[in-house]
């Protein structure tokens, strides 16, 4: 699992907009001086700078703390399944609710089930997702005030918001290994906000449609919390992408 996790962000295939830092004749790469145990500092290397904050990563997959991978299991599972686990569970709950609803005519049930089944098929066919990759980045990269041995969801929501506010998203995505499988780099760069806006809008509409068929009691407190968190992330990315599209036009 950790080898796969590391391979998503290979050192030799990513370059970040950090100027000439670390090149001969220029300032050396920042050294980690955060709250991780001192014996861990030599296992951590500089990754990139966003909004004046330096971000770091573990230099080898064997150094990634198991606790951090476990704490971020939903994000890793989402990348493997190509769908958020909480959304998938809600999808299942919605289908069950529709089937057992005696007040809904059979033809309308079949119509709604068909829509949901088709949307699920489309979601599972998405081999690459900007949103999923962005969330994986929040696991892989950390600043000096963050505990790299664990993963705190509220803190990382703020970290993603910071990246959005400082417009570092396109530069980050366009240098990931996956970018070679997308349309030409030039086309992707020019249409990045459009792609992200379409993806997040589609998923927000899907979640709204799913949850409209389920009561809050059926979802339960934990699942409701996960769905709300997912919608907050999607809403933030969607708002950012709309703002970028407006600036471009």
C-alpha positions in Angstrom: 0.0 0.0 0.0 2.7 2.5 0.9 4.7 1.7 -2.2 1.7 2.5 -4.3 1.0 5.6 -2.3 4.5 6.8 -2.9 4.5 6.0 -6.6 1.6 8.5 -7.1 4.2 11.3 -6.4 7.6 10.3 -7.7 10.4 12.6 -6.9 12.0 12.5 -10.4 8.8 13.4 -12.2 7.6 16.5 -10.3 8.9 20.0 -10.4 7.4 22.9 -8.5 7.3 26.6 -9.1 10.0 27.3 -6.5 12.3 29.3 -8.7 16.0 28.3 -8.6 16.0 27.1 -5.0 18.5 24.4 -4.5 20.3 25.0 -7.9 24.0 25.8 -8.0 24.6 29.5 -7.1 21.1 29.8 -5.5 19.8 29.4 -2.0 19.8 25.8 -0.7 16.6 23.9 -0.3 14.9 24.6 3.0 15.5 22.1 5.7 12.7 20.7 7.8 12.5 22.1 11.3 9.0 21.2 12.3 7.3 19.3 15.1 8.2 15.8 14.0 10.5 13.8 16.3 14.1 14.8 15.7 15.0 11.3 14.6 12.6 11.8 11.7 14.0 15.0 10.4 16.6 13.3 8.1 13.8 11.4 6.5 11.9 14.5 5.4 12.7 16.6 2.3 11.5 19.9 0.9 8.8 19.7 -1.7 7.4 23.1 -2.7 6.3 26.5 -1.4 2.8 27.8 -1.4 1.8 31.3 -0.2 5.0 31.7 1.7 4.7 28.3 3.5 7.2 25.5 2.8 5.8 22.1 2.3 7.7 18.8 2.9 7.3 15.1 2.2 9.0 11.9 3.4 12.0 11.1 1.2 11.2 7.4 0.8 8.1 5.2 1.0 9.5 3.2 3.9 9.6 6.4 6.0 5.9 7.3 5.5 4.3 6.7 9.0 1.8 3.9 9.1 -0.4 6.0 11.3 -0.7 8.7 8.6 -1.6 6.2 6.0 -4.2 4.6 8.2 -5.7 7.9 9.2 -6.0 8.8 5.5 -7.4 5.4 4.6 -10.6 6.9 3.2 -8.7 9.1 0.8 -6.5 6.1 -0.3 -9.6 3.9 -0.7 -11.2 6.6 -2.7 -8.3 6.6 -5.1 -8.4 2.8 -5.4 -12.2 2.6 -5.8 -12.4 5.8 -7.8 -15.2 7.0 -5.6 -15.5 8.4 -2.1 -16.4 5.6 0.4 -19.0 7.7 2.2 -20.6 8.7 -1.1 -20.7 5.0 -2.2 -22.3 4.0 1.1 -24.9 6.8 0.7 -25.5 5.6 -2.8 -26.3 2.1 -1.4 -28.6 3.6 1.3 -30.5 5.6 -1.3 -31.1 2.6 -3.5 -32.4 0.6 -0.6 -34.6 3.5 0.5 -36.1 3.7 -3.0 -36.7 -0.1 -3.3 -38.6 -0.3 0.0 -40.6 2.9 -0.4 -44.2 1.8 -0.8 -45.5 5.2 -1.8 -43.4 5.5 -4.9 -44.9 4.0 -8.1 -42.9 1.1 -9.6 -42.2 2.9 -12.9 -40.8 5.9 -11.1 -38.6 3.6 -8.9 -37.1 2.0 -12.0 -36.5 5.4 -13.5 -34.7 6.7 -10.4 -32.7 3.5 -10.0 -31.6 3.7 -13.6 -30.4 7.2 -13.2 -28.4 6.3 -10.1 -26.9 3.2 -11.6 -25.8 5.1 -14.7 -24.2 7.9 -12.6 -22.4 5.3 -10.5 -21.1 3.6 -13.7 -19.8 7.0 -15.0 -18.1 7.7 -11.6 -16.3 4.3 -11.6 -15.1 4.9 -15.1 -13.2 8.0 -14.2 -9.6 6.8 -14.1 -8.3 10.2 -13.3 -9.8 12.8 -10.9 -8.5 16.2 -10.1 -10.3 16.2 -6.8 -9.0 12.8 -5.7 -5.4 13.8 -6.6 -5.7 17.1 -4.7 -6.9 15.3 -1.6 -4.1 12.8 -1.9 -1.7 15.7 -2.0 -3.0 16.8 1.4 -1.8 13.5 2.7 1.5 13.4 1.0 2.6 17.0 1.8 2.8 18.7 5.1 4.1 22.0 6.6 6.2 22.4 9.7 3.3 23.1 12.1 1.5 19.9 11.1 2.1 16.5 12.7 3.4 14.3 9.9 2.9 11.2 11.9 -0.9 11.6 11.8 -3.6 13.1 9.6 -6.0 15.7 10.9 -8.9 16.2 8.6 -9.9 19.7 9.7 -6.3 20.9 9.4 -5.9 19.5 5.9 -9.2 21.1 4.8 -7.5 24.4 5.7 -4.3 23.4 3.9 -6.2 22.7 0.7 -8.0 26.0 1.1 -4.6 27.7 1.5 -3.4 26.1 -1.8 -6.5 27.4 -3.5 -6.2 30.9 -2.2 -2.7 31.2 -3.5 -3.5 29.8 -6.9 -1.0 27.0 -6.8 -3.4 24.2 -7.9 -2.7 24.2 -11.7 1.1 24.2 -11.2 0.8 21.3 -8.8 -1.5 19.2 -11.0 0.3 19.8 -14.2 3.5 18.4 -12.9 2.1 15.2 -11.5 2.9 11.9 -13.3 -0.7 11.5 -14.3 -0.6 14.6 -16.4 1.0 12.6 -19.3 -2.2 10.6 -19.6 -4.4 13.7 -20.0 -4.9 15.8 -23.1 -1.8 17.8 -24.2 -0.2 19.7 -21.4 -1.0 23.0 -23.2 -4.7 22.2 -23.6 -5.0 21.0 -20.0 -3.3 24.1 -18.7 -5.6 26.4 -20.6 -8.8 24.5 -19.5 -7.8 23.4 -16.0 -10.5 25.5 -14.2 -13.1 24.3 -16.7 -12.2 20.6 -16.1 -12.2 21.1 -12.3 -15.5 23.0 -12.3 -17.2 20.3 -14.4 -16.0 17.5 -12.2 -16.9 19.1 -8.9 -20.3 20.4 -10.2 -21.2 16.9 -11.4 -20.2 15.3 -8.1 -22.1 17.9 -6.0 -25.2 17.3 -8.1 -24.8 13.6 -7.7 -24.5 13.8 -3.9 -27.5 16.1 -3.7 -29.5 13.7 -5.7 -28.5 10.8 -3.5 -29.1 12.4 -0.2 -32.5 13.7 -1.4 -33.7 10.0 -1.2 -32.3 9.4 2.4 -33.4 10.8 5.7 -30.8 12.1 8.1 -31.6 9.3 10.5 -30.9 6.7 7.9 -27.5 8.2 7.2 -26.3 8.3 10.8 -24.1 10.8 12.4 -20.7 9.5 11.2 -21.8 9.1 7.6 -23.5 12.5 7.6 -20.3 14.1 8.9 -18.3 12.4 6.1 -20.8 13.6 3.4 -20.7 17.1 4.7 -16.9 17.1 4.7 -16.8 15.9 1.1 -19.3 18.5 0.0 -17.3 21.2 1.7 -14.2 20.1 -0.2 -16.0 19.9 -3.5 -17.7 23.3 -3.0 -14.4 24.9 -2.2 -12.8 23.5 -5.3 -15.8 24.5 -7.4 -15.8 28.0 -6.2 -12.1 28.3 -6.9 -12.5 27.0 -10.4 -15.4 29.3 -11.2 -13.3 32.3 -10.0 -10.4 31.3 -12.2 -12.7 30.8 -15.2 -14.1 34.3 -14.6 -10.5 35.8 -14.4 -9.5 34.1 -17.6 -12.5 35.3 -19.6 
